[in-house]
């Protein structure tokens, strides 16, 4: 039995409730007037650290109950409203959510509603884990054509009622990253104007952010689906960025060490030499001896 603690969300399809069992917190999603669900069929296939885990399911009073693990920092939407968003956090989000997308895309699943409300944040000590959630409108198909999702995150293909595939999730990821980077939507307006703006793919430029991030967002927000990268390609890009940053750090450290060694050799601390005038220049007959002693002591 689960003990209900508080209501988290109430919607037209049902409600979510924070609950506990054996001192462990869970979130229960109750689907009104449903005993079966395509969401349940998809969730039963999934097991990945960057996807919210289904603990169990059951039917009670002709309502399907989905019991999920609890993410202790709520949704990404809630998290970014109360916490500092730095570049490292954006990088980790990009990496982890792309990992989750890669996993479901290989299973032939399109999420179709990637947005901050559907990304959960779990914090364990100093580590933050991002998890994709809410597979209520997800589809077990490599192609789809139905209009679904949240307007600001719709891809051009959905707006034009064209067939679309898993790269519609990549577009939505690009919008999420843009929002986290600028605190604005890349495309705006009423629904008709919004869809027109989305189809142009033109959005306000991003200033004062790392080149890798601006490039990543641009890659995701390519209007033509064939020009948009897959999750595999984004992961490869992100790992290259990480490797380059590590190499830059190593180079900087080596450069500092060389500089320090050069500084030691060029400007040694002044010493007092017996029977020698106090001057910055050392007598030629003592110069070789002094340098040998100094370098030996400062290896």
C-alpha positions as CSV (number, residue, x, y, z in Angstrom):
1,X,0.0,0.0,0.0
2,X,1.1,3.5,-0.8
3,X,0.5,6.4,1.5
4,X,-0.4,9.6,-0.4
5,X,1.5,12.7,0.8
6,X,0.4,15.5,-1.6
7,X,-1.0,16.2,-5.1
8,X,1.7,17.3,-7.5
9,X,-0.4,17.9,-10.7
10,X,-4.0,17.7,-11.8
11,X,-4.8,17.5,-15.5
12,X,-7.5,16.5,-17.9
13,X,-6.2,12.9,-18.2
14,X,-5.5,12.3,-14.6
15,X,-3.3,13.4,-11.7
16,X,0.1,12.8,-10.1
17,X,0.6,12.2,-6.4
18,X,3.7,12.1,-4.2
19,X,3.5,8.9,-2.2
20,X,5.6,6.8,0.1
21,X,6.0,3.0,0.7
22,X,8.5,1.6,3.2
23,X,10.0,5.1,3.7
24,X,10.8,5.4,0.0
25,X,9.2,8.2,-2.0
26,X,7.4,7.5,-5.3
27,X,5.3,9.5,-7.7
28,X,2.0,7.9,-8.8
29,X,0.4,8.9,-12.0
30,X,-3.3,8.0,-12.1
31,X,-4.9,7.8,-15.5
32,X,-8.6,8.6,-15.3
33,X,-11.0,6.1,-16.9
34,X,-8.1,4.0,-18.3
35,X,-7.1,0.4,-17.5
36,X,-4.6,0.2,-20.4
37,X,-2.2,2.7,-21.9
38,X,0.3,2.9,-24.8
39,X,2.5,4.8,-22.3
40,X,2.6,1.8,-20.1
41,X,3.6,-0.4,-23.0
42,X,6.5,1.9,-23.8
43,X,7.6,2.4,-20.2
44,X,7.9,-1.4,-19.7
45,X,10.5,-1.5,-22.5
46,X,12.7,1.2,-20.9
47,X,15.7,0.9,-18.5
48,X,18.1,3.8,-18.7
49,X,19.7,6.2,-16.1
50,X,18.5,9.2,-18.0
51,X,14.8,8.1,-18.3
52,X,12.5,8.1,-15.3
53,X,12.0,4.5,-14.1
54,X,8.7,2.8,-13.8
55,X,8.6,1.0,-10.5
56,X,5.3,-0.9,-11.0
57,X,1.7,-0.5,-12.3
58,X,-1.7,-1.6,-11.2
59,X,-5.4,-0.9,-11.7
60,X,-7.5,0.3,-8.9
61,X,-11.1,1.5,-9.2
62,X,-10.9,1.1,-12.9
63,X,-8.0,3.6,-13.1
64,X,-4.5,2.8,-14.2
65,X,-1.8,3.7,-11.7
66,X,1.8,4.1,-12.8
67,X,4.3,4.2,-10.0
68,X,7.6,6.0,-10.8
69,X,10.8,6.7,-9.0
70,X,11.0,10.1,-7.3
71,X,13.2,12.8,-8.7
72,X,14.0,15.0,-5.7
73,X,14.5,18.3,-7.5
74,X,11.4,18.4,-9.5
75,X,11.2,19.3,-13.2
76,X,13.9,21.2,-15.1
77,X,11.3,24.0,-15.5
78,X,11.1,24.4,-11.7
79,X,14.9,23.9,-11.3
80,X,16.0,26.7,-13.6
81,X,13.6,29.2,-11.9
82,X,15.3,28.8,-8.5
83,X,18.9,27.8,-9.4
84,X,21.8,29.3,-11.3
85,X,22.2,27.9,-14.8
86,X,25.8,27.8,-15.8
87,X,27.6,26.4,-18.9
88,X,28.6,23.2,-17.2
89,X,25.0,22.5,-16.2
90,X,23.9,23.0,-19.8
91,X,26.6,20.7,-21.1
92,X,25.6,18.0,-18.6
93,X,21.9,18.4,-19.6
94,X,22.9,18.2,-23.3
95,X,24.9,15.0,-22.7
96,X,22.5,13.2,-20.5
97,X,19.2,14.0,-22.3
98,X,20.9,13.1,-25.7
99,X,21.9,9.8,-24.1
100,X,18.3,9.2,-23.2
101,X,17.1,10.1,-26.7
102,X,19.7,7.9,-28.3
103,X,18.4,5.0,-26.2
104,X,14.7,5.4,-27.1
105,X,15.4,6.2,-30.7
106,X,17.3,2.9,-31.1
107,X,14.1,1.2,-29.8
108,X,12.1,3.0,-32.5
109,X,10.4,5.3,-30.0
110,X,9.8,9.1,-30.6
111,X,9.2,11.0,-27.4
112,X,7.3,13.9,-29.2
113,X,7.1,16.2,-26.1
114,X,10.6,17.0,-25.0
115,X,10.5,20.2,-22.9
116,X,11.7,21.4,-19.5
117,X,8.4,20.2,-17.8
118,X,9.2,16.7,-19.0
119,X,12.8,16.6,-17.9
120,X,13.2,15.7,-14.2
121,X,16.1,16.6,-12.0
122,X,17.5,14.3,-9.4
123,X,20.4,15.4,-7.1
124,X,22.6,13.0,-5.3
125,X,25.3,14.6,-3.2
126,X,27.0,17.0,-5.8
127,X,25.9,15.0,-8.9
128,X,22.9,16.1,-10.9
129,X,21.1,13.5,-13.1
130,X,18.6,14.6,-15.7
131,X,15.8,12.1,-16.6
132,X,13.3,12.2,-19.5
133,X,9.7,11.7,-18.3
134,X,6.1,11.7,-19.5
135,X,5.8,9.3,-22.4
136,X,2.1,10.0,-22.7
137,X,2.2,11.1,-26.3
138,X,5.2,9.0,-27.3
139,X,5.0,6.8,-30.4
140,X,6.4,3.4,-31.1
141,X,7.2,4.1,-34.7
142,X,10.1,5.5,-36.7
143,X,7.7,7.8,-38.6
144,X,4.7,9.8,-37.5
145,X,2.4,12.6,-38.9
146,X,0.0,13.5,-36.1
147,X,0.0,17.0,-34.6
148,X,1.1,16.6,-31.0
149,X,3.4,18.2,-28.5
150,X,3.8,21.6,-26.9
151,X,3.5,24.5,-29.4
152,X,6.8,26.3,-28.6
153,X,8.7,23.0,-29.1
154,X,7.0,21.8,-32.3
155,X,9.4,21.0,-35.2
156,X,8.8,22.5,-38.7
157,X,7.6,19.0,-39.9
158,X,4.9,18.8,-37.3
159,X,3.8,22.4,-38.0
160,X,3.5,21.6,-41.8
161,X,1.7,18.3,-41.1
162,X,4.5,16.4,-42.8
163,X,5.9,13.0,-41.8
164,X,8.5,13.2,-39.1
165,X,10.9,10.9,-37.3
166,X,13.0,10.8,-34.2
167,X,14.8,14.1,-35.2
168,X,11.7,16.0,-34.1
169,X,13.0,15.3,-30.6
170,X,16.4,16.8,-31.6
171,X,14.6,20.0,-32.6
172,X,12.8,20.1,-29.3
173,X,16.2,19.6,-27.5
174,X,17.5,22.6,-29.4
175,X,14.6,24.7,-28.2
176,X,15.3,23.5,-24.6
177,X,19.0,24.5,-24.9
178,X,18.1,27.9,-26.4
179,X,15.7,28.6,-23.5
180,X,18.3,27.6,-20.9
181,X,20.9,29.7,-22.6
182,X,18.9,32.9,-23.2
183,X,15.8,32.6,-21.0
184,X,13.7,33.2,-24.1
185,X,12.0,31.1,-26.7
186,X,13.7,31.1,-30.1
187,X,10.3,31.3,-31.8
188,X,7.2,33.2,-30.5
189,X,3.8,34.6,-31.4
190,X,0.2,33.4,-31.5
191,X,-0.2,29.8,-32.8
192,X,-0.3,30.7,-36.5
193,X,2.6,33.2,-36.3
194,X,4.5,30.8,-34.1
195,X,4.2,28.0,-36.6
196,X,5.2,30.3,-39.4
197,X,8.3,31.5,-37.5
198,X,9.2,27.9,-36.6
199,X,9.1,26.9,-40.3
200,X,11.5,29.7,-41.2
201,X,14.0,28.5,-38.7
202,X,15.2,32.1,-38.0
203,X,15.7,33.0,-34.4
204,X,17.5,35.8,-32.5
205,X,21.3,35.3,-32.3
206,X,22.9,34.1,-29.1
207,X,25.5,36.4,-27.5
208,X,28.3,35.9,-25.0
209,X,28.1,32.1,-24.9
210,X,30.6,29.4,-25.9
211,X,31.0,28.7,-29.5
212,X,30.3,24.9,-29.0
213,X,26.9,25.7,-27.5
214,X,25.8,28.2,-30.1
215,X,26.9,25.6,-32.8
216,X,25.0,22.8,-31.0
217,X,21.8,24.8,-30.9
218,X,22.1,25.8,-34.6
219,X,22.7,22.1,-35.5
220,X,19.5,21.1,-33.6
221,X,17.4,23.9,-35.1
222,X,17.9,23.0,-38.7
223,X,14.6,23.3,-40.6
224,X,15.3,20.4,-42.9
225,X,15.2,17.1,-40.9
226,X,17.9,15.6,-43.0
227,X,20.3,18.3,-42.0
228,X,19.6,17.9,-38.3
229,X,22.0,15.6,-36.4
230,X,21.0,12.3,-34.9
231,X,21.4,11.7,-31.1
232,X,24.5,9.6,-32.0
233,X,26.1,12.5,-33.9
234,X,25.3,15.0,-31.1
235,X,27.0,12.6,-28.5
236,X,30.0,12.4,-30.7
237,X,30.1,16.2,-31.0
238,X,29.8,16.6,-27.2
239,X,32.5,14.1,-26.5
240,X,34.8,15.9,-28.9
241,X,34.1,19.2,-27.0
242,X,34.9,17.5,-23.7
243,X,38.1,16.0,-25.1
244,X,39.2,19.4,-26.4
245,X,38.5,21.1,-23.1
246,X,40.7,18.5,-21.3
247,X,43.5,19.0,-23.8
248,X,43.2,22.8,-23.3
249,X,43.5,22.3,-19.6
250,X,46.6,20.1,-19.9
251,X,48.1,22.6,-22.3
252,X,47.4,25.5,-19.9
253,X,49.0,23.5,-17.0
254,X,52.1,22.7,-19.0
255,X,52.4,26.3,-20.1
256,X,52.2,27.5,-16.5
257,X,54.9,24.9,-15.5
258,X,57.2,26.0,-18.3
259,X,56.6,29.7,-17.4
260,X,57.4,29.1,-13.8
261,X,60.6,27.2,-14.6
262,X,61.6,30.0,-17.0
263,X,60.9,32.6,-14.3
264,X,63.0,30.7,-11.8
265,X,65.9,30.6,-14.2
266,X,65.7,34.2,-15.4
267,X,64.9,35.9,-12.1
268,X,66.3,33.9,-9.2
269,X,65.8,35.5,-5.8
270,X,68.6,37.8,-4.8
271,X,71.2,36.2,-2.4
272,X,74.1,37.7,-0.5
273,X,77.5,36.5,-1.7
274,X,80.3,37.0,0.7
275,X,83.0,39.5,-0.5
276,X,80.8,40.5,-3.4
277,X,79.1,43.9,-3.9
278,X,75.3,43.9,-3.5
279,X,74.2,44.1,-7.1
280,X,71.9,42.3,-9.5
281,X,74.9,41.1,-11.5
282,X,77.0,38.3,-10.2
283,X,80.7,38.1,-10.7
284,X,81.5,36.0,-13.7
285,X,83.7,33.6,-11.7
286,X,80.8,32.8,-9.4
287,X,78.0,32.8,-12.0
288,X,78.2,29.2,-13.1
289,X,78.6,27.9,-9.5
290,X,75.5,29.9,-8.4
291,X,73.3,28.8,-11.2
292,X,74.2,25.2,-10.6
293,X,73.4,25.5,-6.9
294,X,70.1,27.3,-7.5
295,X,68.8,25.0,-10.2
296,X,69.7,22.0,-8.0
297,X,67.7,23.3,-5.1
298,X,64.7,24.2,-7.3
299,X,64.2,21.0,-9.3
